[in-house]
Amino acid sequence: MSASQSEIHHMKFLITTLLTFCFTCNILAQQDVPEKINDWLREENVPAIGIGLIKGGSLEMARVFGELEAGTPAPDQTIFNVASLTKPIVAVLTLQLVTDGQWDLDEPLARYWTDPDIADDPLTQKLTTRHVLSHQTGFKNWRRMYDDQKLAFEFEPGTKFQYSGEGYEYLRRALKNKFGKTLDQLVADHLFQAYGMEDSRLIWDADMADQPFATGHNVEGVAYETFKRENANAADDLLVSVEDYCRFVMGVMQKEGLSDAVFADMVSPQVQANDRVAFGLGWMIIPDLSDGSYALMHTGGDQGVRAIAILFPQSQDGIVLFTNGDNGVSVMAKVMGAIFEKGGEVLSVLN
């Protein structure tokens, strides 16, 4: 269930909405926040929200509020589909392989994979992993967005920013050809295990039958049919608990499996997404905050999915929010304003 619109447009919408609420909700910080959260969910027809809060490198909160269905409370280990929050997982997996000397950021991907649609285009020889992770491939978000639904370069790789899930899928095929493993196998072996992520998967496997799952809902609170992915997509549809994604966020900030040099590359601006925000490797970078720090951010948005993760590597703080409703942005905004003081400044920079 890939996003039908460019994720960067979703980011802008999410950011604008979050900012609107962040400065109106801080007064709630001293009130009964759990009760308020449940009220907000009901008001917006969003069944559930997962909230992860990290302070100083430690997990302060990993809770789920709301219901799986009417009368059934959502447990804290509820699994959410988090859409494009998949991309940072794949980016960090790849950077771990770079750290281990098994992969090269600047090696042409054509050595391992060339898509048949662009086999005759000489630009295939210029396309690298760095271009994929910083969204400089020259591809549209998805090939179905081309008139003929065939992949094509719109500009030379590495010359400008254009958000692309197809780029991540291109990387997935290259990784599979080199290592002889599917993406879900690589992620399980190299990242999920190392980060202690026991409630995470890239496909809808047999174990999901026993897992509480947050089904996506439309703006009226009506459930969508659940999409059950059988083959991993590098850009979309990660199934994960909020606690597991917090483990991932903490692992990233603590450079687990990443060398200092690779981490520095990851958080260094590779390309400007707009006049205020850059993209590093796998993350948006929000620079020059008032205390001299920076933040990393990514969002996820599909049918019935709204999610965001914001990291502050220098202070080791972060917030992770998952919702399973098309109105989830409004709920996330109110929650962030109520419990996460640093969120306001990040969002004001992005406005």
Secondary structure, DSSP 8 states (H G I E B T S, - for coil): ---SS-HHHHHHHHHHHHHHHHTTSGGGGGS-HHHHHHHHHHHHT--EEEEEEEETTEEEEEEEEEEEETTEE--TT-BEE-GGGHHHHHHHHHHHHHHTTS--TTSBGGGT---GGGTT-GGGGG-BHHHHHTT-SS--S-GGGSTTS----SS-TTSS----HHHHHHHHHHHHHHHSS-HHHHHIIIIIHHHT--SEESS--GGGGGS-B---B-TTS-B------SS-BTTB--EE-HHHHHHHHHHHHTTTT--HHHHHHHTS--EESSSS-EE-SSSEEE---TTS--EEEEEEEETTEEEEEEEETTTTEEEEEEESBTTHHHHHHHHHHHH-TTHHHHHHHH-
